[in-house]
Amino acid sequence: MTFNGLPSRDSRYTVLLSVLFIGSGCAALIYEVVWFHLLRLAIGSSAISLGILLASFMGGMFLGSLLFSRFVSARFHPLKVYGVLELAIGGFGILLPSILSVVFSVYAVNTGYGHANVMVRALICAVCLLPPTILMGATLPAASRWMETTRTGVAKIGFFYGANTFGAVIGTLLAGFYLLRIYDVVVATRVAVLINGVVALAGFWLAFKAEYTTATFKPVRAQKHAGAANVYWAIGLSGLTALGAQVVWTRLMSLLFGATVYTFSVILSVFLVGLGIGSTIGSFVARCTQYPRLMLGMTQVLLVLAIPYAAFTIKVVIPFLNLPWAKDAFLLANEQGGNSASWLLSSANDIVRCAVAILPATILWGASFPLALAAVRKNQDPGAFVGRIYAANTIGAIVGALIYSLVLIPETGTRFAEQSLTVLAALAALLMLSRLKSEEQLFLRLFPFGKNRKFMVTAVWVALLATSVVLSAAIPFLHPGAISYGRDVQGWNVPAEYLHNEEGISASVSVSRDAHGIRTFHISGKVVASTTHEDMRLQRMLGHFPALFHKDPKSVLIIGFGAGVTAGSFVVHPGVERIVIVEIEPVVPTVSGVYFRDENFDVLEDPRVEVIFDDARHYIATTSEQFDVITADPIHPWVKGSAALYSKEFFQLTRKRLKPGGVAAQWIPFYETSEAAVKSEIATFFSVFPEGSLWSSDRVGRGYDAVIIGGVDLSNIDFNAMHNMFFEQPALRDSLRDIDILNSMDILKTYSGQRSDMEGWLKTAQMNLDMNLRLEYLAGAALNSQVQEEIFSKMVAEINYPSNLSRLVPGDEKRYRQWFQKRFTTGTP
């Protein structure tokens, strides 16, 4: 069928419609943030789970854009249809959290852990996300029917796309920096629903005011648009390279900025800003040019330059590029524990650095969409050709995101991924420039290759491919210091040797060794373990203390492998029969098993050990097994996703998975955080384990790390029995002696308080709940803070002698009282 031209539209209303698309994009991104937040809690945050989430969300957009024109007649007023779509999206926004709650409860009871239930996870995401995202995908094709198919009309559709993208920027920042930081997913959802409602009502008002003449179709043979197939392939490749690059560059810049929730919002926002600027520019070009296919091809040619530029800038320039206020932000963070001023200044610095690197490429990807529309417009139903272009771009984006996150980065590394992006951009350019037709004369005037078309096409192919290969080869390798120390650029050259560097499916891993022989284990730009005395002390305390407090554990669960030292601590407890380790990144145990074999007592080779590769939150929610001891050593709470392992609901799941008399332990960091964040962690833990107690690993009373233990009251801890174990179990005694714990008195000296001691201090604590993950935002704002001594001193300010201690070694009570009085009254360790 051929679409007969639409009448001209009043430009006054197109401006208002652009504003509505800003609102629509804003609501869509808020929903995306909220729904991903909720679904990750259910199906986990592993790379496969996140890939399923993304594919489901974008898959719905693809289906909505592709199928709209086939199921919705052009007889209906486009703006009424647009209003109905927005109302329906808002309706799903209201219902989806309740639907998810029911689905989660059924899923947790009836499925297992690991990757075996991938199809079940995919089904859940499809059922929950496809209906609303199909509606989202249909909004642009629906509104496009109100426009004519002239160059001006198609340019306006491009402006709508740009407006929608700018709205997405607002939604990303609003959700990431305000709604979820201050409120929770409920409030964020209500804001998005309200926006949908306003947009829908405005759409209905526009439909009432704006003229629309019903489009007519006549059944003729499908129009064959010369070169249209190449346009669809090119815009599909453009989507693939755009999302592939977003995956790669987010991975790299999160190392350099710190992988906080704010960093991911910053990177996404800058990426979307570039797309918005590009689509606006592309719309102007589409309105003016007679050669949209040539212009589309040239955007892909420029991407062959822009992608290597971004790769070079991220790896070589950004690490050393800091604006004048960055130093002020760092000083404020150190002095005041990550206050709002330091956090905002640091975020502004990251925004500028990110923009310097990726804006050129994102502008070009944004410009590609309106140029592709102009290249295939002809005399067609706008809802149909806009839907097809949008669908091609979206399906390319899905493929790019999945291939690069799940295959190329873990198998070949980010450098090869960037090289392949450059070559694919060249391929997209070739697809357009090899079918010039009406553009040939212009192209030949610019590049006088002669009138031999075959020669001209061959020359273009060879030149572009050669350029892409040369530029790809020039892309630098990632400095191992970026994986090891991330934003701490001064630390990059501290190690005498980098022993191992590897980019895994979920995280990048590095092992370094300094001039003194100290080995350090790094994950995604952060030190997570080392052979220093301080780190070894904490890691073994996380294993030994809950095991000793339990007295006779048979089965233990370790959340987070790291260097394996905590897991290895259980090897020397002869009564332990089963050791389960849950780790999200498969590379971590493999590397630790080689470089920290002695420190972790070769735990991976112990027949009692089972390693499960899964998100710990997902595992503990879906397993039916119970344990005598559960000890959790997640990555620092400022890392996005880690806060889900400090929430009240997670601690409730932990308690549920403990056998009667079971003991839980959790790492509490005092460095690179704020007092508010530490309060949140401790108060949330005590809300589930009111009998809990805190034990500091720091020997000089400055507070660096601590272990919080629940499930056992101090009155039930048998220190006398522990004293005997030092004589009866040589392997256990030696392991504890390595960390300066020679007897039960040394264990008592690490005691740093219980709930009753901290009630006054914790009055202002913010609970970390699944619905807000408040800790993620508190800790993320303070990642550059070093106020651990101040936090620790305030925490123990009201500490009293633990009168509920009752099972001490004879004579220890008097000695411990004297030590306690001296330590917490005079401050002398």
ABEGO torsion letter per residue (X at the ends): XBBBBBBBBBAAAAAAAAAAAAAAAAAAAAAAAAAAAAAAAAAEABAAAAAAAAAAAAAAAAAAAAAAAAABBAABBAAAAAAAAAAAAAAAAAAAAAAAAAAAAAAAAABBBEAAAAAAAAAAAAAAAAAAAAAAAAAAAAAAAABBABAAAAAAAAAAAAAAAAAAAAAAAAAAAAAAAABBAAAAAAAAAAAAAAAAAAAAAAAAABBBBBBBBBBBBBBBBBGAAAAAAAAAAAAAAAAAAAAAAAAAAAAAAEBBAAAAAAAAAAAAAAAAAAAAAAAAAAAABABAAAAAAAAAAAAAAAAAAAAAAAAAAAAABBBAAAAAAAAAAAAAGGBAAAAAAAAAAAAAAAAAAAAAAAAAAAAAAAAAAAAAAEBBBAAAAAAAAAAAAAAAAAAAAAAAAAAAAAAAEAAAAAAAAAAAAAAAAAAAAABAEAAAAAAAAABBAEABAAAAAAAAAAAAAAAAAAAAAABBBBBAAAAAAEABAAAAAABABBABBBBBAABBBBBBBBAAGBBBBBBGGBBABBABAAAAAAAAAAAAAAAAAAGBBABBBBBEAEAGAAAAAAAABAABABBBBBBABAAAAAAAAAAAAAAAGGAAABAABBBBBBBAAAAAAABABBBABBBBBBBBAABBGAAAAABAAAAAAAAAABBBGBBBBBBBBABGBBAAAAAAAAAAAAAABAABBBBBABAAGAEABBBBBBGBBAAABBAAAAAAAAAABAAAAAAAAAAGBABAAAAAAABAEBAAAAAAAAAABBBBBAAAGAAAAAAAAAAABBAAAAAAAAAAAABBBBAABABBBBGAAAAAAAAAAAAAAAGBX
